[in-house]
């Protein structure tokens, strides 16, 4: 993809990131993402368009509300920048296959929103995961991975974590993961297909174990402490959407 088109994709990512901030802040609280318009969460002053420019407004305002001068969370510019970077990476990976790029950008936006809500509230809202399953299946009617792989992926994505959850509850009397994780992995399978469900689970489990062991070593946090597994699923799914097929090919090549 030419640099000029990547720039457009990145700018579009900044704008989408601004909207994702609204989703992350409002959806877990059960609030509308449409009304009321953007406002300071502390003094409730409406935010003008000139103070709502992605990243730029944060820098101009020095990270503070124009009215009450209280700090604005660093989450806002970070989500915008991460979304822009993630969109550019998808542009590099997909190229000028615009329908597939559109699907990947929708998928990436959903992953970022779910990452943010799970990190802040330990919740993976149904309003994101369930429509996400339907959208992933819809795209797969005419785009990779194809509708058959997508249906199997959604079913497998739900079945594996649900089985782990049920087995762990029977053995230990506690839930290993929530139903939100089950629905999120079903959504991932719908977008990426059943083969990538296995890649995502491996990457998410590996990164989750690494973070858990690090927290246990550095902070003395018990290994039984609950971690937001949806954040690791989001990271694993994003990596799989970029290089998942190459990872599978490399792994299988080890046994030839």
N, C-alpha and C positions, 0 to 999 in steps of 0.2 A: 504494500500500500504506500503511495507517495507521501512524503512528509506533509504536504498541504492538507491531504485528507486525514492523516493522523492528527493534525492540529485541530481540525474540525471535530473529530471524534473526542479528543481530549477536552475541548471547550464544552461540548455536549455533556461529557462526563461531569464537569464542574457543576453544570446546571442541574443534572439529575441528582448529584450528590447533595445539593441544597434541598431538593425535595425529599431525599432519603432522610435527612436530618429531621424533617417534620414527621416522617413516618416513625422513626426511632423514638422520638420524644412523645408522640401522641398515641400511637396505636396501642402500646401496652396499657396505657391509662384509659382506654376506651373512648378517646376523644376523636372528633372528626379531623381528617387531614385537609379538609377544605375550608371549614369555618370554625372559629374566626380567623382572619388573616394573621400573618406572622406578627408576633408581638414579643416584647421582653417578658420572660417567664417570671420576673421579680416585680417590676413596676407596672407590667401589663400595657405599656405604651406601644401602640402600633409601630411597626418598623417600615419606614419608607423604602421605596424601591432602591434609592441611592445608598441605603444602609444594608441592602440585602443582596449585594453583588458577591458571588462566591469568592472567598478568600480575600479579595481586594478590600471589601468593606471591613472585614475583621482587622486587617492591617492598618487601614486608615483610622479606625476608631481606637486603635491600641488595645483591642481585645476587651473593650468596655462598652456598656450601653450608653448611647448618646444622652439619654435623659437622666437615668439614675446613677450612671458611672460605675455600676457594679460589674464585676468581671463576667465576660461571656465564656462559656465552656469552650475549651480547646477542641472538644469533640467536633464542633461545627466545621472549622477549616480542615481538620484532619479527614473527616468523612468526605468532604468535597475533593480534597487532593487525592485520597485513596481511590475514589470512584473514577476520577479523571485518569489516573495511572492504570487502573484495572481495565478501563475501556480501551486505552491505547494498546495495552498488551493483547487484548482480544483482537484489536485491529491488526496487529502484527501477526498474530497466530492464524487468523481466518483469511486475511487479505481482502480482496474486493468481491468476495461472495456475499453480497449485501443481505440477502434473506437470512443466511446462516449467521452473519454478524449481528443482525437484529435480534435473532433468538438468543445468541450468546450475551448480548448486552442486557436484555431483559433478565436472563438468568443471573448475570453478575449483579445487577441491581437488587434482585431478590436476596442473593447471598449476603450482600453488604447490609441490607436492612435486617436480616435475621441475625447476622453476626452482632450488630449493634444492640438489638433488643435483648438477645440472650446475654450479652456481656453486661448490660446495665440492669436487667431485671430478672435474668434466669428464666425468660419466657420466649417461646417460639410461637407467635400468634397464628391461629388458624386462618385468619384473614389474609395471611401471606402464603402459608404452606398449601392450603387446599386449592385456592385459585391457581397457585403455582403448578400443582400437579396437572390441572386441566390445561393450562397454557403450554406446559411441556409436551403433553400428549398431542395438543393441537399443532404445534410446530412440527412434531415428528410425523405428521401425516404426509408431509412432502419434503422434509429435511432430515439429515442424519440425526439420530441413529436409525430412523425408520420406526414406523408405528409398532411393529411386533416387538422389537428390542425395547422400545419405550414402555410398552405395556408390561413386559416381563420385568423391566427395570423398576417400574413403580411398585409392582407386586413384591419383587425381591427386596427392594429397598425398605418396604414396610415389614416384610416377614422376618428378616434377619434381626433387626433391633428389637422387634416385638418378642421374638423367641428368646433372645438374650435376657430381656426384661422379665419375662415370665419365669425362665429357669432360675435366674438370680434371686427372684422373689421367693421361689419355692425353697431354694437352698439356704438363703440368708434372712429371709423375712423383710428385706428392704428392696426398693426399686433401683435397679442399676442405671436406668435412664427413664426420661419421661416420654409420654406419648407425643410430645412435640418433636422429639428427635426421630421418632418413627415416621411421622408425617413429612418431616424435612427430608429424610433420606429417600422416601417415596418420591418426593418432588425432584430430587437430584436424579434418581433413576429415570424419571419421565423425560428429563431433558437430555441426559447423557447415555442412557441405555444400560442394560444389565451388566455388561462387562465392567463398566466404569464404577458401578456400585461397589465392587470388590476393591478397586483401586482407592476409592474415596474412604472406605472403611479402614483400609490399611493405613493410609496417610493420616487420617483423623486419630486413629488409635495410637499410632507412633508419636505424633505430635502431642497428643493428650498425655501419654505416659511420660514423655520428656518434660513437659511443663509440670506435671504432678510431682515427679521425682525432684525437680529443681525447687519447687515450693517447699517440699518436705525437707530438703537439705538446707535451704537458705532461711526459711521462716519457721521451720519446725512444725509446718502444717501437716496434720495427719493425712495419710494417703486415702483414708476413707472420706475426706472432705469432698463435698460435691463441687465439680467443676462444670462450667457451662459447655457441655459437649457440642452444642450447636455451633459454637465458634470454631471448633476444630473441624466439624463437618463442612462448614463454609470454606475454610482454608483448603481442606483437602479437595473439595469439589471445584474450587477455582483452579487449583493446580491441575486437576484431572481434565478440566475443560480446555486447558492449554496444551498439555503434554501427556495426557493420560494414555493415548494409544501408543506413543513412543515408549512410555514406561512399561506397558504390557508387553510390547514386542521385545524390549530389552530383557525383561524378567524371564519370559518364556525361552529366550535365546540361551539363557544360562543352562538349560536342561537338554539342549540338543547335542 
